[in-house]
Amino acid sequence: MFSLHLIKKWYNFATIYKTAAEAVKDIPNGAFILSGGFGICGVPMNLINAIKESQIKDLTIASNNPGLGDSEGKTDWGLGVLFKTRQIKRMISSYIGENVEFEKQYWCG
């Protein structure tokens, strides 16, 4: 009974979207986004790709890892996809990792 009460409460709080594009359509330019995942595991790739396609820009992202990315874009994964398109303006991260594109943008300002 108690869990049913919580489900009803949560249902009133949550919005369930049918597509990733629908879920990100109201994110404005300059938004602050917390991104889940650990390293390249559990990364919300459908949402990241939807943000890429929507061309939202000047994002501030907080995540423990900036994903993968190389200079040719062959290994872009996770947030590396958004670094390649320069949609991320600021990154709050505890680990730079193997993202060559992030490192390049960091050192170039």
N, CA, C and O atoms as a GROMACS GRO file, in nm:
protein
  436
    1MET      N    1   0.082  -0.120   0.000
    1MET     CA    2   0.000   0.000   0.000
    1MET      C    3   0.086   0.126   0.000
    1MET      O    4   0.059   0.221  -0.072
    2PHE      N    5   0.190   0.123   0.083
    2PHE     CA    6   0.278   0.239   0.091
    2PHE      C    7   0.345   0.267  -0.043
    2PHE      O    8   0.352   0.382  -0.086
    3SER      N    9   0.394   0.162  -0.110
    3SER     CA   10   0.462   0.181  -0.238
    3SER      C   11   0.365   0.231  -0.344
    3SER      O   12   0.404   0.312  -0.429
    4LEU      N   13   0.242   0.188  -0.343
    4LEU     CA   14   0.143   0.237  -0.437
    4LEU      C   15   0.121   0.386  -0.417
    4LEU      O   16   0.105   0.460  -0.514
    5HIS      N   17   0.121   0.430  -0.293
    5HIS     CA   18   0.110   0.573  -0.263
    5HIS      C   19   0.227   0.651  -0.324
    5HIS      O   20   0.207   0.757  -0.382
    6LEU      N   21   0.348   0.598  -0.310
    6LEU     CA   22   0.466   0.664  -0.366
    6LEU      C   23   0.461   0.668  -0.518
    6LEU      O   24   0.499   0.768  -0.579
    7ILE      N   25   0.416   0.560  -0.580
    7ILE     CA   26   0.406   0.556  -0.726
    7ILE      C   27   0.309   0.664  -0.775
    7ILE      O   28   0.337   0.733  -0.872
    8LYS      N   29   0.197   0.677  -0.708
    8LYS     CA   30   0.100   0.780  -0.747
    8LYS      C   31   0.159   0.919  -0.730
    8LYS      O   32   0.139   1.006  -0.815
    9LYS      N   33   0.231   0.942  -0.621
    9LYS     CA   34   0.296   1.072  -0.598
    9LYS      C   35   0.398   1.099  -0.707
    9LYS      O   36   0.401   1.208  -0.764
   10TRP      N   37   0.482   0.999  -0.737
   10TRP     CA   38   0.586   1.016  -0.837
   10TRP      C   39   0.524   1.041  -0.974
   10TRP      O   40   0.573   1.124  -1.050
   11TYR      N   41   0.419   0.970  -1.006
   11TYR     CA   42   0.354   0.986  -1.136
   11TYR      C   43   0.306   1.129  -1.156
   11TYR      O   44   0.314   1.183  -1.266
   12ASN      N   45   0.257   1.192  -1.050
   12ASN     CA   46   0.212   1.330  -1.060
   12ASN      C   47   0.330   1.426  -1.076
   12ASN      O   48   0.314   1.536  -1.130
   13PHE      N   49   0.447   1.386  -1.031
   13PHE     CA   50   0.566   1.471  -1.037
   13PHE      C   51   0.638   1.455  -1.170
   13PHE      O   52   0.685   1.554  -1.227
   14ALA      N   53   0.649   1.335  -1.220
   14ALA     CA   54   0.729   1.304  -1.338
   14ALA      C   55   0.652   1.328  -1.466
   14ALA      O   56   0.529   1.316  -1.471
   15THR      N   57   0.726   1.364  -1.570
   15THR     CA   58   0.671   1.371  -1.703
   15THR      C   59   0.738   1.261  -1.784
   15THR      O   60   0.860   1.251  -1.786
   16ILE      N   61   0.661   1.182  -1.850
   16ILE     CA   62   0.715   1.072  -1.928
   16ILE      C   63   0.704   1.110  -2.075
   16ILE      O   64   0.595   1.139  -2.125
   17TYR      N   65   0.819   1.108  -2.143
   17TYR     CA   66   0.823   1.144  -2.285
   17TYR      C   67   0.838   1.019  -2.370
   17TYR      O   68   0.897   0.920  -2.327
   18LYS      N   69   0.785   1.024  -2.490
   18LYS     CA   70   0.793   0.908  -2.579
   18LYS      C   71   0.925   0.904  -2.655
   18LYS      O   72   0.971   0.796  -2.692
   19THR      N   73   0.986   1.019  -2.678
   19THR     CA   74   1.113   1.023  -2.752
   19THR      C   75   1.212   1.113  -2.679
   19THR      O   76   1.174   1.199  -2.600
   20ALA      N   77   1.339   1.092  -2.707
   20ALA     CA   78   1.444   1.176  -2.649
   20ALA      C   79   1.433   1.319  -2.702
   20ALA      O   80   1.455   1.415  -2.628
   21ALA      N   81   1.400   1.334  -2.829
   21ALA     CA   82   1.385   1.468  -2.888
   21ALA      C   83   1.276   1.547  -2.816
   21ALA      O   84   1.291   1.667  -2.793
   22GLU      N   85   1.168   1.481  -2.783
   22GLU     CA   86   1.059   1.546  -2.709
   22GLU      C   87   1.105   1.587  -2.569
   22GLU      O   88   1.064   1.691  -2.518
   23ALA      N   89   1.189   1.504  -2.508
   23ALA     CA   90   1.236   1.532  -2.372
   23ALA      C   91   1.329   1.653  -2.365
   23ALA      O   92   1.333   1.721  -2.262
   24VAL      N   93   1.404   1.681  -2.470
   24VAL     CA   94   1.500   1.791  -2.466
   24VAL      C   95   1.451   1.918  -2.535
   24VAL      O   96   1.522   2.019  -2.537
   25LYS      N   97   1.334   1.915  -2.592
   25LYS     CA   98   1.288   2.028  -2.674
   25LYS      C   99   1.276   2.160  -2.598
   25LYS      O  100   1.285   2.266  -2.660
   26ASP      N  101   1.256   2.157  -2.468
   26ASP     CA  102   1.240   2.281  -2.392
   26ASP      C  103   1.369   2.325  -2.321
   26ASP      O  104   1.366   2.421  -2.244
   27ILE      N  105   1.480   2.257  -2.346
   27ILE     CA  106   1.607   2.299  -2.286
   27ILE      C  107   1.655   2.424  -2.359
   27ILE      O  108   1.674   2.421  -2.480
   28PRO      N  109   1.675   2.535  -2.286
   28PRO     CA  110   1.717   2.658  -2.353
   28PRO      C  111   1.869   2.663  -2.375
   28PRO      O  112   1.943   2.589  -2.310
   29ASN      N  113   1.914   2.749  -2.463
   29ASN     CA  114   2.056   2.776  -2.476
   29ASN      C  115   2.108   2.825  -2.341
   29ASN      O  116   2.038   2.899  -2.271
   30GLY      N  117   2.229   2.785  -2.305
   30GLY     CA  118   2.289   2.829  -2.179
   30GLY      C  119   2.244   2.751  -2.058
   30GLY      O  120   2.272   2.792  -1.945
   31ALA      N  121   2.174   2.640  -2.077
   31ALA     CA  122   2.123   2.561  -1.964
   31ALA      C  123   2.236   2.492  -1.888
   31ALA      O  124   2.344   2.470  -1.941
   32PHE      N  125   2.208   2.459  -1.762
   32PHE     CA  126   2.298   2.381  -1.677
   32PHE      C  127   2.242   2.239  -1.672
   32PHE      O  128   2.126   2.219  -1.634
   33ILE      N  129   2.322   2.142  -1.711
   33ILE     CA  130   2.275   2.003  -1.718
   33ILE      C  131   2.365   1.913  -1.634
   33ILE      O  132   2.487   1.920  -1.643
   34LEU      N  133   2.303   1.830  -1.552
   34LEU     CA  134   2.374   1.725  -1.479
   34LEU      C  135   2.363   1.599  -1.562
   34LEU      O  136   2.252   1.554  -1.593
   35SER      N  137   2.477   1.540  -1.597
   35SER     CA  138   2.475   1.421  -1.682
   35SER      C  139   2.523   1.300  -1.604
   35SER      O  140   2.627   1.303  -1.539
   36GLY      N  141   2.446   1.194  -1.612
   36GLY     CA  142   2.478   1.071  -1.541
   36GLY      C  143   2.577   0.984  -1.615
   36GLY      O  144   2.629   1.020  -1.720
   37GLY      N  145   2.602   0.868  -1.557
   37GLY     CA  146   2.696   0.774  -1.613
   37GLY      C  147   2.826   0.775  -1.536
   37GLY      O  148   2.853   0.867  -1.459
   38PHE      N  149   2.906   0.674  -1.558
   38PHE     CA  150   3.037   0.665  -1.496
   38PHE      C  151   3.134   0.624  -1.604
   38PHE      O  152   3.127   0.513  -1.657
   39GLY      N  153   3.226   0.714  -1.637
   39GLY     CA  154   3.313   0.687  -1.751
   39GLY      C  155   3.229   0.689  -1.876
   39GLY      O  156   3.161   0.788  -1.906
   40ILE      N  157   3.233   0.580  -1.950
   40ILE     CA  158   3.148   0.572  -2.070
   40ILE      C  159   3.036   0.470  -2.050
   40ILE      O  160   2.970   0.430  -2.147
   41CYS      N  161   3.014   0.428  -1.926
   41CYS     CA  162   2.908   0.333  -1.894
   41CYS      C  163   2.787   0.408  -1.839
   41CYS      O  164   2.802   0.501  -1.759
   42GLY      N  165   2.670   0.368  -1.878
   42GLY     CA  166   2.548   0.429  -1.825
   42GLY      C  167   2.525   0.571  -1.872
   42GLY      O  168   2.451   0.647  -1.810
   43VAL      N  169   2.588   0.607  -1.982
   43VAL     CA  170   2.575   0.743  -2.036
   43VAL      C  171   2.443   0.755  -2.112
   43VAL      O  172   2.408   0.665  -2.189
   44PRO      N  173   2.369   0.864  -2.094
   44PRO     CA  174   2.240   0.880  -2.162
   44PRO      C  175   2.257   0.921  -2.309
   44PRO      O  176   2.227   1.034  -2.346
   45MET      N  177   2.306   0.827  -2.392
   45MET     CA  178   2.338   0.859  -2.531
   45MET      C  179   2.219   0.907  -2.613
   45MET      O  180   2.234   0.994  -2.698
   46ASN      N  181   2.101   0.852  -2.588
   46ASN     CA  182   1.984   0.898  -2.664
   46ASN      C  183   1.956   1.045  -2.637
   46ASN      O  184   1.923   1.121  -2.728
   47LEU      N  185   1.969   1.086  -2.512
   47LEU     CA  186   1.946   1.226  -2.477
   47LEU      C  187   2.059   1.315  -2.530
   47LEU      O  188   2.033   1.425  -2.578
   48ILE      N  189   2.183   1.268  -2.520
   48ILE     CA  190   2.297   1.345  -2.572
   48ILE      C  191   2.282   1.365  -2.723
   48ILE      O  192   2.304   1.476  -2.773
   49ASN      N  193   2.246   1.260  -2.795
   49ASN     CA  194   2.226   1.274  -2.939
   49ASN      C  195   2.109   1.366  -2.972
   49ASN      O  196   2.114   1.440  -3.070
   50ALA      N  197   2.005   1.363  -2.890
   50ALA     CA  198   1.891   1.454  -2.912
   50ALA      C  199   1.933   1.599  -2.889
   50ALA      O  200   1.889   1.688  -2.962
   51ILE      N  201   2.016   1.623  -2.789
   51ILE     CA  202   2.068   1.759  -2.765
   51ILE      C  203   2.153   1.802  -2.884
   51ILE      O  204   2.143   1.916  -2.929
   52LYS      N  205   2.236   1.712  -2.933
   52LYS     CA  206   2.319   1.744  -3.050
   52LYS      C  207   2.231   1.785  -3.168
   52LYS      O  208   2.256   1.887  -3.233
   53GLU      N  209   2.130   1.705  -3.196
   53GLU     CA  210   2.041   1.733  -3.309
   53GLU      C  211   1.962   1.862  -3.292
   53GLU      O  212   1.931   1.929  -3.390
   54SER      N  213   1.929   1.896  -3.168
   54SER     CA  214   1.850   2.018  -3.143
   54SER      C  215   1.933   2.144  -3.152
   54SER      O  216   1.879   2.255  -3.156
   55GLN      N  217   2.065   2.129  -3.154
   55GLN     CA  218   2.159   2.241  -3.166
   55GLN      C  219   2.151   2.339  -3.050
   55GLN      O  220   2.178   2.458  -3.067
   56ILE      N  221   2.116   2.291  -2.932
   56ILE     CA  222   2.121   2.373  -2.812
   56ILE      C  223   2.267   2.406  -2.787
   56ILE      O  224   2.353   2.320  -2.803
   57LYS      N  225   2.297   2.531  -2.750
   57LYS     CA  226   2.438   2.569  -2.735
   57LYS      C  227   2.464   2.639  -2.602
   57LYS      O  228   2.372   2.668  -2.525
   58ASP      N  229   2.592   2.665  -2.577
   58ASP     CA  230   2.640   2.735  -2.456
   58ASP      C  231   2.600   2.661  -2.328
   58ASP      O  232   2.565   2.723  -2.228
   59LEU      N  233   2.605   2.529  -2.332
   59LEU     CA  234   2.566   2.448  -2.216
   59LEU      C  235   2.676   2.444  -2.111
   59LEU      O  236   2.794   2.445  -2.144
   60THR      N  237   2.635   2.440  -1.986
   60THR     CA  238   2.724   2.409  -1.875
   60THR      C  239   2.687   2.269  -1.831
   60THR      O  240   2.572   2.243  -1.797
   61ILE      N  241   2.785   2.179  -1.833
   61ILE     CA  242   2.760   2.039  -1.801
   61ILE      C  243   2.838   2.000  -1.676
   61ILE      O  244   2.956   2.032  -1.664
   62ALA      N  245   2.773   1.932  -1.584
   62ALA     CA  246   2.840   1.873  -1.468
   62ALA      C  247   2.830   1.722  -1.482
   62ALA      O  248   2.721   1.665  -1.485
   63SER      N  249   2.946   1.658  -1.489
   63SER     CA  250   2.954   1.513  -1.502
   63SER      C  251   3.092   1.470  -1.459
   63SER      O  252   3.188   1.546  -1.470
   64ASN      N  253   3.104   1.349  -1.410
   64ASN     CA  254   3.235   1.307  -1.364
   64ASN      C  255   3.331   1.283  -1.480
   64ASN      O  256   3.452   1.278  -1.459
   65ASN      N  257   3.281   1.269  -1.603
   65ASN     CA  258   3.365   1.233  -1.716
   65ASN      C  259   3.314   1.301  -1.843
   65ASN      O  260   3.194   1.300  -1.869
   66PRO      N  261   3.404   1.360  -1.923
   66PRO     CA  262   3.360   1.427  -2.046
   66PRO      C  263   3.344   1.334  -2.166
   66PRO      O  264   3.330   1.382  -2.279
   67GLY      N  265   3.345   1.205  -2.144
   67GLY     CA  266   3.327   1.111  -2.254
   67GLY      C  267   3.454   1.093  -2.335
   67GLY      O  268   3.563   1.128  -2.292
   68LEU      N  269   3.437   1.037  -2.453
   68LEU     CA  270   3.550   1.014  -2.543
   68LEU      C  271   3.539   1.106  -2.663
   68LEU      O  272   3.429   1.144  -2.704
   69GLY      N  273   3.654   1.141  -2.718
   69GLY     CA  274   3.654   1.220  -2.840
   69GLY      C  275   3.795   1.232  -2.893
   69GLY      O  276   3.890   1.255  -2.817
   70ASP      N  277   3.810   1.218  -3.025
   70ASP     CA  278   3.940   1.237  -3.087
   70ASP      C  279   3.931   1.349  -3.189
   70ASP      O  280   3.823   1.403  -3.212
   71SER      N  281   4.043   1.383  -3.249
   71SER     CA  282   4.045   1.497  -3.341
   71SER      C  283   3.967   1.470  -3.469
   71SER      O  284   3.921   1.566  -3.532
   72GLU      N  285   3.950   1.344  -3.509
   72GLU     CA  286   3.874   1.314  -3.631
   72GLU      C  287   3.726   1.286  -3.604
   72GLU      O  288   3.648   1.278  -3.698
   73GLY      N  289   3.687   1.270  -3.478
   73GLY     CA  290   3.548   1.241  -3.445
   73GLY      C  291   3.510   1.096  -3.463
   73GLY      O  292   3.392   1.063  -3.467
   74LYS      N  293   3.609   1.007  -3.474
   74LYS     CA  294   3.580   0.866  -3.497
   74LYS      C  295   3.539   0.792  -3.370
   74LYS      O  296   3.466   0.693  -3.377
   75THR      N  297   3.584   0.840  -3.255
   75THR     CA  298   3.555   0.769  -3.130
   75THR      C  299   3.470   0.852  -3.035
   75THR      O  300   3.474   0.829  -2.914
   76ASP      N  301   3.396   0.948  -3.087
   76ASP     CA  302   3.314   1.031  -3.000
   76ASP      C  303   3.207   0.947  -2.931
   76ASP      O  304   3.132   0.873  -2.995
   77TRP      N  305   3.201   0.960  -2.799
   77TRP     CA  306   3.103   0.885  -2.720
   77TRP      C  307   3.073   0.966  -2.596
   77TRP      O  308   3.160   1.034  -2.543
   78GLY      N  309   2.950   0.958  -2.550
   78GLY     CA  310   2.912   1.033  -2.432
   78GLY      C  311   2.913   1.182  -2.463
   78GLY      O  312   2.872   1.224  -2.572
   79LEU      N  313   2.958   1.261  -2.369
   79LEU     CA  314   2.960   1.406  -2.387
   79LEU      C  315   3.058   1.450  -2.495
   79LEU      O  316   3.052   1.565  -2.540
   80GLY      N  317   3.149   1.361  -2.536
   80GLY     CA  318   3.241   1.393  -2.645
   80GLY      C  319   3.167   1.434  -2.772
   80GLY      O  320   3.219   1.512  -2.851
   81VAL      N  321   3.048   1.382  -2.791
   81VAL     CA  322   2.964   1.418  -2.906
   81VAL      C  323   2.933   1.567  -2.903
   81VAL      O  324   2.935   1.633  -3.008
   82LEU      N  325   2.904   1.621  -2.785
   82LEU     CA  326   2.869   1.763  -2.773
   82LEU      C  327   2.992   1.852  -2.775
   82LEU      O  328   2.983   1.969  -2.813
   83PHE      N  329   3.106   1.800  -2.734
   83PHE     CA  330   3.230   1.878  -2.745
   83PHE      C  331   3.266   1.897  -2.891
   83PHE      O  332   3.311   2.005  -2.930
   84LYS      N  333   3.248   1.794  -2.970
   84LYS     CA  334   3.282   1.801  -3.112
   84LYS      C  335   3.202   1.909  -3.183
   84LYS      O  336   3.255   1.978  -3.270
   85THR      N  337   3.078   1.926  -3.146
   85THR     CA  338   2.992   2.028  -3.208
   85THR      C  339   2.999   2.161  -3.135
   85THR      O  340   2.928   2.256  -3.169
   86ARG      N  341   3.085   2.169  -3.033
   86ARG     CA  342   3.107   2.291  -2.954
   86ARG      C  343   2.978   2.345  -2.889
   86ARG      O  344   2.959   2.466  -2.879
   87GLN      N  345   2.893   2.254  -2.846
   87GLN     CA  346   2.771   2.294  -2.778
   87GLN      C  347   2.793   2.314  -2.629
   87GLN      O  348   2.709   2.374  -2.561
   88ILE      N  349   2.905   2.264  -2.577
   88ILE     CA  350   2.937   2.280  -2.435
   88ILE      C  351   3.029   2.400  -2.418
   88ILE      O  352   3.136   2.407  -2.478
   89LYS      N  353   2.985   2.494  -2.334
   89LYS     CA  354   3.065   2.614  -2.307
   89LYS      C  355   3.152   2.594  -2.183
   89LYS      O  356   3.268   2.634  -2.180
   90ARG      N  357   3.093   2.530  -2.079
   90ARG     CA  358   3.166   2.505  -1.954
   90ARG      C  359   3.145   2.360  -1.912
   90ARG      O  360   3.039   2.302  -1.934
   91MET      N  361   3.250   2.304  -1.852
   91MET     CA  362   3.243   2.165  -1.807
   91MET      C  363   3.290   2.157  -1.664
   91MET      O  364   3.398   2.208  -1.630
   92ILE      N  365   3.212   2.095  -1.579
   92ILE     CA  366   3.251   2.069  -1.441
   92ILE      C  367   3.271   1.918  -1.432
   92ILE      O  368   3.176   1.841  -1.444
   93SER      N  369   3.396   1.878  -1.412
   93SER     CA  370   3.428   1.737  -1.420
   93SER      C  371   3.542   1.702  -1.326
   93SER      O  372   3.627   1.786  -1.296
   94SER      N  373   3.543   1.580  -1.278
   94SER     CA  374   3.650   1.536  -1.189
   94SER      C  375   3.758   1.458  -1.264
   94SER      O  376   3.861   1.424  -1.205
   95TYR      N  377   3.735   1.430  -1.391
   95TYR     CA  378   3.828   1.346  -1.466
   95TYR      C  379   3.824   1.387  -1.613
   95TYR      O  380   3.718   1.386  -1.674
   96ILE      N  381   3.938   1.423  -1.668
   96ILE     CA  382   3.942   1.461  -1.810
   96ILE      C  383   3.943   1.338  -1.898
   96ILE      O  384   3.872   1.334  -1.999
   97GLY      N  385   4.021   1.239  -1.862
   97GLY     CA  386   4.019   1.112  -1.932
   97GLY      C  387   4.081   1.115  -2.070
   97GLY      O  388   4.182   1.183  -2.092
   98GLU      N  389   4.021   1.043  -2.163
   98GLU     CA  390   4.076   1.026  -2.296
   98GLU      C  391   4.008   1.112  -2.402
   98GLU      O  392   4.008   1.075  -2.519
   99ASN      N  393   3.950   1.223  -2.364
   99ASN     CA  394   3.880   1.307  -2.459
   99ASN      C  395   3.976   1.412  -2.514
   99ASN      O  396   3.997   1.516  -2.452
  100VAL      N  397   4.034   1.384  -2.630
  100VAL     CA  398   4.132   1.473  -2.691
  100VAL      C  399   4.069   1.607  -2.727
  100VAL      O  400   4.132   1.711  -2.712
  101GLU      N  401   3.945   1.605  -2.775
  101GLU     CA  402   3.876   1.729  -2.812
  101GLU      C  403   3.853   1.818  -2.691
  101GLU      O  404   3.872   1.939  -2.699
  102PHE      N  405   3.812   1.760  -2.580
  102PHE     CA  406   3.794   1.836  -2.456
  102PHE      C  407   3.926   1.897  -2.410
  102PHE      O  408   3.932   2.015  -2.373
  103GLU      N  409   4.031   1.819  -2.414
  103GLU     CA  410   4.163   1.868  -2.374
  103GLU      C  411   4.206   1.985  -2.463
  103GLU      O  412   4.258   2.085  -2.413
  104LYS      N  413   4.186   1.972  -2.593
  104LYS     CA  414   4.222   2.078  -2.687
  104LYS      C  415   4.144   2.207  -2.657
  104LYS      O  416   4.202   2.315  -2.652
  105GLN      N  417   4.014   2.194  -2.638
  105GLN     CA  418   3.933   2.312  -2.609
  105GLN      C  419   3.969   2.373  -2.475
  105GLN      O  420   3.966   2.495  -2.459
  106TYR      N  421   4.004   2.289  -2.378
  106TYR     CA  422   4.043   2.338  -2.245
  106TYR      C  423   4.170   2.423  -2.257
  106TYR      O  424   4.175   2.534  -2.204
  107TRP      N  425   4.271   2.372  -2.325
  107TRP     CA  426   4.399   2.443  -2.334
  107TRP      C  427   4.392   2.565  -2.424
  107TRP      O  428   4.472   2.658  -2.409
  108CYS      N  429   4.298   2.567  -2.518
  108CYS     CA  430   4.283   2.682  -2.608
  108CYS      C  431   4.191   2.790  -2.550
  108CYS      O  432   4.175   2.897  -2.609
  109GLY      N  433   4.130   2.761  -2.435
  109GLY     CA  434   4.042   2.859  -2.372
  109GLY      C  435   3.903   2.847  -2.422
  109GLY      O  436   3.815   2.921  -2.379
   0.00000   0.00000   0.00000
